[in-house]
């Protein structure tokens, strides 16, 4: 059975959420997402298709994590700034 892209992203997301606490702020979430995009950009310039794919999966997972943490903070009545 093959794994879908969505399943790969959700697996990466689950691993990140297990190993790392929620983002402390929007700035931290943005910085982590930017770091992943920067890593993807390096692979686009100098890497292989498989490494580009891995980094793109990580970008997608961190984007979802960012939204998840925003929603969680907002639902607890915390400011999202």
N, C-alpha and C positions, 0 to 999 in steps of 0.2 A: 504494500500500500504506500503510495507516495504522499508526502506532506505538502500541503498547500502553502502558498506564501503567507496567507493569513495565520495559519497555524505556526509557522516559523516566527512571525512577528509576536504572536501571543506567547510562545515559549520564551523568547528573548525578554519580553515584558515581565513574565512571571519570575524569571531568574533575577532580573534587576530589582524587582519589588521584594524578593526574598533576601537579597544580599545587601540592599542599600535602603536607608530610610527615605521617607518622602522628601521632596524638595522643600527646603526651608523658606524659600521665597520665589517670586517670579523671576528675579534676577538669577538665582541659582539654577532654576529650571531652564532658562534661556541659555545660560552659559554651558550647561551640560549638553543641551541640544546643539548648540553651535559647535562645541567640541566634536560631537559626532559628525556633523556636516563637514567640518574641516578635515576630519579623518577620511570621509568619503571623497572629498575633493582631492586629497593626496593620492588616493587609489585611482581616481579618474585620470589624474595626470601621469601616474607612474606605475599603476598596479595591474593586476589581472582581473578578468571578469569575475572570477570567484571571490576575490577580495572586495571588489566594488559591491557585489551582491551582499556580502556579509555586512559591510558598512551601511548599505542602504536599509537592510533589515534592522540594524541598530538605530538608525535615524527614525524609522517608523515606530519602533518600540518606545523610544524616548519621547517622541511627539505624543503618543498615547499616554505615556506616564505623566507628561506635563499637564495634559487636559484632566487626567484622573486626579492629580494632586490639587489642581485648581478647584475642581468640583468638590472635592472632599473638604478643603479649607472653607469654601463658600457655604457648604451645607452645615458646617459647624459654627457659622456666623463670624468666622475670621475674615479680616480684610484680605483680598486677593492681591494687594499690591506689595 
